[in-house]
């Protein structure tokens, strides 16, 4: 036993780690069962009281693909040819003919159209500079420019889609680029086809809004905070306070997750602050007096629900609106925060006036900047706006999410502006994408749409689990019937194998799909196959007259090369499938690769430890 101690510890550590990774999945299942059993206010109260636990469990659980939990899968295609048509400075018959030809030839694939587009001009001996760039530019320079513009157009479309999906508050969305001009959007749990089409295809709304004065912003926040503790604005009479008493209690309960009829009994300083300043407990004012508030990521939904209440809306001035930052920022302790901006409700300018925007680097201090150019109408309004608001901030919002809020340093005439304050080139690139969302947008069309209902997802889960269970039961019975004791040991290792697969999926927060379940079923057969090779080798050694311990050692040594070769070749195929496949193929490949690794561990280590422990106790296992 002493010789096996290190291996036993390794096995126990792997089991414990798998259970730790799988616990959030179990916890999430318990929360969902509890919520399904509750109705009305009880379910809302439970959700508020356990919001943090539910969120953490949902983030760390094994995620289910669309085919298992239902939802929508949409394939978008960016009309790159329309973009190339829009940015052309000249359009004659040759140009229109080439556009039509390329559209016909590339209509059914997802490859980039720029190479085919450029080749058409070269085949006809036409210089690209006739239609793009300067007359002295070579075809190579123009082709590089067009490739960059189309890449940015696709990035812009992805950013717009991601921003809208985030605001739609879809749980665990998947947005990825496919090929040269297509975007795959997976929205679990969503089933309203009309709403999704409007969400994904609507015109991007880019706005420039003035920020509200910090004193006014904090005054509104203070009013909300006072209201939540029962201080009714506008009337201090006892009757008015009594009439409005229940509303702030309900709002406070919604924000803090406590019952409105019971006062917190905790006497700690933190609990005292929560009772006295419930709004500022979750919305932390910026100490730099910028007029902004910071909300931890896990509390964002709470604050959103609160600000959407009609009684809270009545406390907010007419030309005043809270907008959220599009991205989170991290703190020193690893937490993520959203910024809550106070802006004017009416935009000063919209994105339609922007002609161009380019991320660059300031040659003086090597800091990232964005150069923005507006049309004539925008230039006049921008000059008026910046001249009247020097040293004030203007927010740049796309679909009601703020991406930047630079300070006006001087009056800007001519329509050319330089935006500074970005911390990285990536942030500058993102702002460029956002600004160009309102300038020459490439049209986006839905070319494929697939809806999976929740009931169909439940059927898929039941079918997948049933198939796995049948495969497991038949395999277990065969191994026990044919190999007796050694078959039982192989079945024990098979249980560990399944545990490790699920643990790894949960640990890496991978998505389990129906093809993934097929990969697990295939892994069951492969795991047993390794034990079959070992058991047959041991049989041969026993027939040759070796002792049980010597036969087991020889059986493992001689079977190792065959097991390793077969599993490595299959693993390589899994890598290829995952690298070049999409969606379901990747799901199958992922579980297959995880299963192979788990098979090697369980078949070569766990079973051998059990055999060695038996022979150390002079127990001879039966190999059939």
Buried (B, 14 or more C-beta within 10 A) or exposed (E): EEEBEEBEEBBEEBBEBBBEBBBBBEBBEEBEEBBEEEEEEEBBBBBBBBBEBBBBBBBBBBBBBBBBBBBBBBBBBBBBBBBBBBBBEEEEEBBEEBBEEBBEEBEEEBEBBBBBBBEBBEEEEBBBBBBBBEEEBEBEBBBBBBBEBBBBBBBBBBBBBBBBBBBBEBBBBBBEBBBBBBBBBBBBBBBEEEEBBEBBBEEBBBBBBBBBEBEBBBEBBBBBBBBBBBBBEEEEEEEEBEEBEEBBBBBBBBBBBBBBEEEEEEEEEEEEEBBEBBBBBBBBBBEEEBBBBBBBEBBBBBBBBBBEBEEBEEBBEEEBBBBBBBBBEEEEEEEEBBBBBBBBBEBBBBBEBBBBBBBEEEEEEEBBBBBBBBBEEBBBBBBEBBEEBEEBBBBBBBBBBBBBBBBBEEBBEEBBBEBBBBEEBEBBBBBBBBBBBBBBBBBBEBEEBEBBEEEBBEEBBEEBEEBBEEBBEEBBEBBBEEBBBBBBBBBBBBEBBBBBBBBBBBBEBBBBBBBBBBBBBBBBEBBBBBBBBBBBBBBBBBEEEBEBBBBBBBBBEBBBEBBEEBBEEBBEEBEEBBEEBEBBBBBBBBBBBBBBBBBBBBBBBBBBBBBBBBBEEEEBBEBB
